[in-house]
Each structure stands twice: as C-alpha cells, then as structure tokens.
Amino acid sequence: MTRSRWSLLGWSATALLVLVTLTPNAGAIGPGAGDPVHGPATPRAGDAVADRVAPGTQVQVAATVPTKASAVLAGRKVRRSVARSTVLQQQSATGWSRVAGMRADRSGAVAYIFAAPAATTSYRVLAPARRVKLVRKVHGHQVVKRVRLKAWTGPVETIEVDPILGQVPPSQQPSQQPGNQPDESPDPGPGLVKLLTPRSGGPLPEMTNLSSDASGRYVVFASTATDLAPGDDNDLYDVFLADTVAGTVTLVSHALDGTPGNGPSWQCDISADGRYVTFASNASDLVGVPTGGVSQVYLYDRVTGAVELVSVTERGVAGDDLSRRPSVSGDGRYVAFESAAENLTPWGPGWFPKLIHIVRHDRVTGWNTVVTTPRDNVWAGSSNSPSLSDDGTRVAFFSTMDGWAVGDGNGLGDVFLYDFVTGNRKRISRTPSGASLVDIAHVGAISGDGGTVVWSTAAPDVTPGDAGGNDNGGTDTFSYDVEERANTLVSHDARGRSLDAATWPAAVSADGSSIILRTTLDWDAGTVFYRYDATTDRLAPLWRSADGVDVYGQALSPDAAISADGRRVAFTTPQQLTEEDQADGTDVYQWHAAG
C-alpha cells in the first residue's frame, strides 16, 4: 500500500479522565436509574471522584482525539475535520489488549462507559492512523490529496478496585452451572482451538447464535444440548454463557427459580464489556410479568444473575406482539431488536398494517425509538436483523421498505444504516452510482466502532470493475466504509476476482479489520470458515488441522463470533477438533490467532 507523505498539521487539545460515582445501586442500568427524562446521573467533571470503587460500578473513560487534517492544495490550505475510530485498551501482565471500540465525531470527543473490572486495572484510549481525502475545486477541476492522520495514544489512567465493596451475598450469587468445573487444562495458546462445550453425550444437539464480548473471554450461544447445565431437560433451545478462562458454562435463559425456561430461547448477543446478554424467548416464566404468550426480548446480567424484560413500553408493559433478534450496545444501555408489537411504536395499534420494524430500547430512560418509520404515511415492507454499534448510535438492518433512498423501487430487500444522532438513514446495498441492485441483499453485522458494515448479495456491479463485481453468479460478501461511503469486495481471490463459491459474513471485529466468512468452497463438508484481513486484503482459512482439513460449520446454521481485536473467534462445528471432544453432535470451539 502506498502511503501519503502528508501528515497531520494540527489538532485539538487532548484529555483523558476516569470518573466514577458510588451509589447504593452502583453499576445499575435500567429504567428508574437516574432522572427518567434526562437519563442517569452520569459522572461529569466536578463530581466527587472516588479513590476506589466496587467491581461492576459504572465508570467512564473519556478522551478528545485529534480529528483535524490540513494540507496545501494548489497554493491554498485546505482543512477538514473527520470522525475517527478509537480503541479502549486495558493493561494486563502480557501487555495491552482491546476492550471496546467507538467512533469519535468530528469534535474528537469519546466517552466509554463500562462496568469496573474485578481488580485494579489501567486503561488508555488510542486512535489508529487513518487517511483523509482533502479536495479543492480549481477552475472546475478537483485537486485531491490524501492526508495521513497519525496514530494517537492517550495517557494511562488506573481504576482502583476494592473487591470487598459491593459484594453480593452468597444467597444472591448466580449458581455455577456445569458440566462446569473449572478447566484445569492449559490455555491452547495462539493458533490453536479450544472446546468450549464439553458434554457427556446424550441427544445430538444444535448450537447457534454465537456472540463474543470484546476480550473474547465470554461467548454466548443457543443450544438444544441437555448436558451443559443441571436440570436442563426441556429439550428446547436454551441460551448459555461460556467463560473461556474459568472453563464454566452457565445457563442464561432461566426462570425465576433458576430452572430452564418453559419455552425456547435463542438469538443471543453479549455486550462488549461481557456483563449483559440479550436474547429472544417464547418462555413465559423468565420474569414475573405477563408476556402475552409471544416471543419477547430479555436481558441477563452476568454479575447479578438477574433476567429482565426489554421489549416493553415506557410504562414497563410487554410488547403486544413478537419481538426478537436483539443486538446490545457495548455497555448494555441500548438494545435494538425487530418487533411486530404496535404498543412499542409512537403511532400505536391500528394505524398501519402490522409489519416488522426496528426498535431501539434505552434501558436508562425506558424510551423506545422506532428506526423504520413509514414513508409518506404508507408502509411498503418489513425490516429485520438489526446490528447495533458499541456506543448504540448506529444500527445496520435489512428492510424490504421502498422509497427510503432515491430511486429505490425495486421491491427487493436492501441493507440500511441508521444514525440515531443525526436521524439519517442511508442505503448501503447499492451500485457506486447509487442505483438499486438487481438482487436481494443481506445484512451481516456492524463493527463495534460503527465504521464498517459487512453484508452480502448475489447482485453484480456493487464495486467498480470486473474485480469488484460479482462475476461468479453466487453470493459475495462486501464491507461498507461508513466514513468513505464506499463498498469493498471481501470475498475475492489473490487477483481480486470473486470467489468461485457463495459467501456470507459471519462476524466482524470492532474496527472492521477482521471479517469471518462462511463459504461453500467445500460444500460436501459444509460451509467452511474463512478470515479476511482488511489490512493486507487477504482471505485465508480460519484454521487448518495438522492433516490439512479446514474447519467447517454445521450445514444448517453455521455461526461464528469474534473478539474486538479479531484474534479470537468462536464457531460451531460438528468436527471433533480436540481429544477432549468425545461427544457426537455440534459443539462450540474458540480459535486463537497465532503470534
């Protein structure tokens, strides 16, 4: 890659601070926490700063990163402020590791709000280098230069944690759910795989809907297995949480008495901080309020073990129709989901045809924001599959709604991106000229920093030229850069040509640099997992055994989840990849990158 010699010439002042508050309900996020109109009492400069905090207390790390670039174009200085990706890192004995990602606006301001760790930890904020295009018109022609914003690192700040503060009494602590004894085996190390679901046997299970926290320590999934938690004999899908460090598996979708719910639970997602798990369920005994006998969206708190209903009105009433496919923000405050419930919309029952729309619920204020509003008071399609950024300000989703974009009247499903800050909704599944595609598009996921959306389609002409277009007649995977407003072909060979196989995106890292694909390169084995590295523009098998066999997913619903830095990937497979795996059926593994 050719790098510009132009560098950053100026930036705003920088600052980093860690602010915490201690209250009788420290760390709580939910309706009723703080002012119901203006939100919670988020710590601000000038508030009392505690020297030590309890594990789980909500803390804030804020920074102002440089966003201004300038260069001389045709004799005149041109300036531009741009949004930038940022990374929150924490320090450990082995170095610095990524916790979460967030995109700073053009002012450069970012604020990470998360639960304090179990022990004293140091943090810092980084802004990776990026290129900025500066343009000036001279006599009707554009003069263009690409300026390189240098990488920026903020000062190190330490959060002092006192484990004794705020301890949960033993009677309130969530119970351990094995086959759950801590794994005494050593970490498999880089470049190897580790079994996350040790089972004793029994009926062949299905496992799906994987999601990982930012560190890769916690992985959630849905499974029909009956030997992962004691008393799980409902033969239904349940949601589980695997702790890759402790080697435990915990039942998430449990009733008030701790037993598995009386209905299937699935479609799970975990917050970047690893504390909150959202999922959909048809069970009626997870919370102590009526749920209407339809699928609702719930949230599990890993610290307290409590389950709460999320698909509710501002008064706490459950949705009057199904809600499902939740996606949670990095700190658990926001949950986006698809819903047919009319009482969750501002227009209420009876005004429009009952279709599926996208809702974002704010657990602090209790407010619901409907993303997919009708156009000209007319509904023309449904929407589904939301994917929320870590800060909760952007959501990618699929919709068959026509008319949101100029010229969009093809009657096919498209991928859209909605910005809650600006209120803008844009179609990203389009040709470079902005025209509609000739085939349906499918949303994959949005990166944690909100800067990248991965999606797929069998339509041609998504990117310029033969190398970028779909020339194999199958489904290709693309990466959309929100800042540059451009799509890039991900599923290509060494020459930049579309693969001779169908591909679909399975997961994307927090900064969009690593993308996991499912491909049909070896259809007899199933869908093979591949990993795309955006920094090198290379695609390679995720993992290959010593005897040369690629790892593949289960045929019906292969799934994967990735850590924020892209170095840990959880996936489902029927292959027995380790000697520990002696049970037939599909299991969950985690791959560790080499190096």
BELSUL-V201228 format. One record per backbone hydrogen bond with DSSP energy under -1.0 kcal/mol. NH is the residue of the N-H (numbers start at 0). CO is the residue of the C=O. If there is no record, write none. Layout:
nh co
NH CO
NH CO
This chain:
nh co
16 61
18 59
25 22
27 24
32 29
34 38
38 34
41 39
46 43
52 159
55 115
56 53
58 113
59 18
60 111
61 16
62 109
64 107
68 79
70 77
72 75
75 72
77 70
79 68
81 66
83 103
85 101
86 125
87 99
88 123
89 96
90 121
91 94
94 91
96 89
98 87
99 87
101 85
103 83
107 104
109 62
111 60
113 58
115 56
120 158
122 156
123 88
125 86
126 151
129 148
131 146
133 144
135 142
137 140
140 137
142 135
144 133
146 131
147 5
148 129
151 126
153 124
156 122
158 120
161 52
164 161
166 163
171 168
190 591
191 188
193 589
195 587
207 221
210 219
212 217
213 271
218 241
219 210
220 239
221 207
222 237
223 205
231 228
232 230
237 222
239 220
240 249
241 218
242 247
243 216
246 242
249 240
251 238
252 238
253 251
254 258
255 284
257 254
260 252
264 236
265 279
268 277
270 275
272 329
273 270
276 299
277 268
278 297
279 265
280 295
281 263
293 290
295 280
297 278
298 307
299 276
300 305
301 274
304 300
307 298
309 296
310 296
311 309
312 316
315 312
318 310
322 294
323 337
326 335
328 333
329 389
331 328
334 360
335 326
336 358
337 323
338 356
339 321
344 341
354 352
356 338
358 336
359 368
360 334
361 366
362 332
365 361
368 359
370 357
372 370
374 377
377 374
382 355
383 397
386 395
388 393
389 447
391 388
394 417
395 386
396 415
397 383
398 413
399 381
402 407
407 404
408 406
413 398
415 396
416 425
417 394
418 423
419 392
422 418
425 416
427 414
428 414
429 427
430 434
433 430
440 412
441 455
443 453
444 453
446 451
448 509
449 446
452 479
453 444
454 477
455 441
456 475
468 464
470 468
475 456
477 454
478 487
479 452
480 485
481 450
484 480
485 480
487 478
489 476
490 476
491 489
492 496
495 492
498 490
500 498
502 474
503 517
505 515
506 515
508 513
509 563
511 508
514 531
515 506
516 529
517 503
518 527
519 501
525 521
527 518
528 550
529 516
530 539
531 514
532 537
533 512
536 532
537 532
539 530
541 528
544 548
547 544
550 542
552 526
560 569
562 567
563 213
565 562
568 590
569 560
570 588
571 558
572 586
576 574
581 579
585 204
586 572
588 570
589 193
590 568
591 191
592 566
